[in-house]
Amino acid sequence: MDNTLANEHVRIEPNILYFGTPVVLISSSNEDGTPNLAPMSSAFWLGWRCMLGLGARSKTAVNLRRTRECVLNLPSDALAPQVDRLALTTGSDPVPERKYERGYRHVSDKFGHAGLTAVPSEAVSPPRVAECPVAMECVVEQVHAIGDGGTLTFEARVVRVWTHQEVRLTGTDDHIDPDAWRPLIMSFQKFYGLGSQVHPSRLASIPERLYRSADIDRAR
């Protein structure tokens, strides 16, 4: 095979650019105080801050704009069936037109529908998901519109981090063990898990404490 041709870029126009990010189950509070739970994967973290991308008319976006708080629950790859039960469901009633056209239906009890357990949070009203190995209680600091405003980004500040013992690095109280943490990944609308480490990282020589931000002390 001609390696020059094999490695040549070809211009394409993908409809979506979800190259692979961890799935997040966002719990938020509805107007009547009941919890909503929604899966998403348009999220990334910097320090103790997270940027979330959500449709402006989604129930989660409406709840976050009203209450300014949420919990970001990170499921392991073992929870893929429970997460998938939440697909094509919405807490909005009536179902927004665009979602209705895509086959969504209204479900009021998202936790029960998915077979997940709600446990009380410490610093915010929405509950945590007991089965998720990582859960982060957050407050919303900023909301920004993208493009025509149909999509919003939420800057969430983490105020509490909870983990299962199994994903903590043995002998520490401030480290996640990357060899034990097996996040559920969404890539082009399909679920994946992580493989084993493929190469040592030079960045790993930098102590994690050097990335510590003032938000950690602020969260106490």
WOTA-V652495 format. One record per backbone hydrogen bond with DSSP energy under -0.5 kcal/mol. NH is the residue of the N-H (numbers start at 0). CO is the residue of the C=O. E is the energy in kcal/mol with one decimal. If there is no record, write none. Layout:
nh->NH co->CO e->E
nh->NH co->CO e->E
This chain:
nh->2 co->0 e->-0.9
nh->5 co->1 e->-2.0
nh->6 co->2 e->-1.8
nh->7 co->4 e->-1.0
nh->18 co->16 e->-1.4
nh->20 co->185 e->-1.7
nh->22 co->183 e->-3.0
nh->23 co->39 e->-3.5
nh->24 co->72 e->-3.3
nh->25 co->23 e->-0.7
nh->25 co->37 e->-3.1
nh->26 co->24 e->-0.6
nh->26 co->70 e->-2.3
nh->27 co->35 e->-2.0
nh->29 co->33 e->-3.3
nh->32 co->29 e->-1.9
nh->35 co->27 e->-2.9
nh->37 co->25 e->-1.9
nh->39 co->23 e->-2.1
nh->42 co->40 e->-1.6
nh->43 co->50 e->-1.5
nh->45 co->48 e->-2.5
nh->48 co->45 e->-1.6
nh->49 co->155 e->-2.6
nh->50 co->43 e->-2.7
nh->51 co->49 e->-0.5
nh->51 co->153 e->-2.2
nh->52 co->41 e->-2.5
nh->53 co->51 e->-0.6
nh->53 co->151 e->-2.7
nh->55 co->149 e->-2.7
nh->57 co->54 e->-1.6
nh->61 co->57 e->-2.3
nh->62 co->58 e->-2.6
nh->63 co->59 e->-2.8
nh->64 co->60 e->-2.2
nh->65 co->61 e->-1.6
nh->66 co->62 e->-3.0
nh->67 co->63 e->-1.9
nh->69 co->137 e->-2.0
nh->70 co->26 e->-1.9
nh->71 co->135 e->-3.0
nh->72 co->24 e->-2.5
nh->72 co->70 e->-0.8
nh->73 co->133 e->-3.1
nh->74 co->72 e->-0.7
nh->76 co->181 e->-2.3
nh->78 co->75 e->-1.7
nh->79 co->76 e->-1.3
nh->82 co->78 e->-2.4
nh->83 co->79 e->-2.5
nh->84 co->80 e->-1.1
nh->85 co->81 e->-0.5
nh->85 co->82 e->-1.4
nh->86 co->83 e->-1.0
nh->88 co->85 e->-1.3
nh->89 co->104 e->-1.9
nh->99 co->95 e->-2.7
nh->100 co->96 e->-2.3
nh->101 co->97 e->-0.8
nh->101 co->98 e->-0.5
nh->102 co->99 e->-1.5
nh->103 co->98 e->-2.5
nh->104 co->87 e->-1.6
nh->106 co->89 e->-2.3
nh->109 co->107 e->-1.1
nh->112 co->108 e->-2.2
nh->113 co->109 e->-2.1
nh->114 co->110 e->-1.3
nh->115 co->110 e->-2.5
nh->118 co->127 e->-2.4
nh->127 co->118 e->-2.9
nh->129 co->116 e->-2.7
nh->129 co->127 e->-0.7
nh->131 co->128 e->-1.2
nh->133 co->73 e->-1.1
nh->134 co->161 e->-2.4
nh->135 co->71 e->-2.1
nh->136 co->134 e->-0.5
nh->136 co->159 e->-1.7
nh->137 co->69 e->-3.0
nh->138 co->156 e->-2.3
nh->139 co->67 e->-2.2
nh->140 co->138 e->-0.5
nh->140 co->154 e->-3.3
nh->141 co->154 e->-1.2
nh->143 co->152 e->-2.8
nh->145 co->150 e->-2.7
nh->148 co->145 e->-2.2
nh->150 co->145 e->-0.9
nh->151 co->53 e->-3.2
nh->152 co->143 e->-3.1
nh->153 co->51 e->-2.5
nh->154 co->141 e->-2.7
nh->155 co->49 e->-3.2
nh->155 co->153 e->-0.8
nh->156 co->138 e->-3.4
nh->157 co->47 e->-2.9
nh->157 co->155 e->-0.5
nh->158 co->136 e->-3.3
nh->159 co->136 e->-1.4
nh->161 co->134 e->-2.9
nh->163 co->132 e->-2.0
nh->166 co->163 e->-1.5
nh->167 co->164 e->-1.4
nh->168 co->174 e->-2.1
nh->171 co->168 e->-1.9
nh->176 co->166 e->-3.1
nh->177 co->175 e->-0.8
nh->179 co->176 e->-1.4
nh->180 co->176 e->-2.0
nh->181 co->179 e->-0.6
nh->182 co->180 e->-0.5
nh->183 co->74 e->-1.8
nh->184 co->182 e->-0.5
nh->184 co->191 e->-3.3
nh->185 co->20 e->-2.7
nh->186 co->184 e->-0.6
nh->186 co->189 e->-2.8
nh->187 co->17 e->-2.1
nh->189 co->186 e->-1.3
nh->191 co->184 e->-2.6
nh->203 co->200 e->-1.0
nh->204 co->201 e->-1.8
nh->205 co->202 e->-2.0
nh->206 co->204 e->-0.6
nh->209 co->206 e->-1.7
nh->210 co->207 e->-2.2
nh->211 co->208 e->-1.3
nh->215 co->212 e->-1.3
nh->216 co->212 e->-0.6
nh->217 co->213 e->-2.1
nh->218 co->214 e->-1.5
nh->219 co->216 e->-1.1
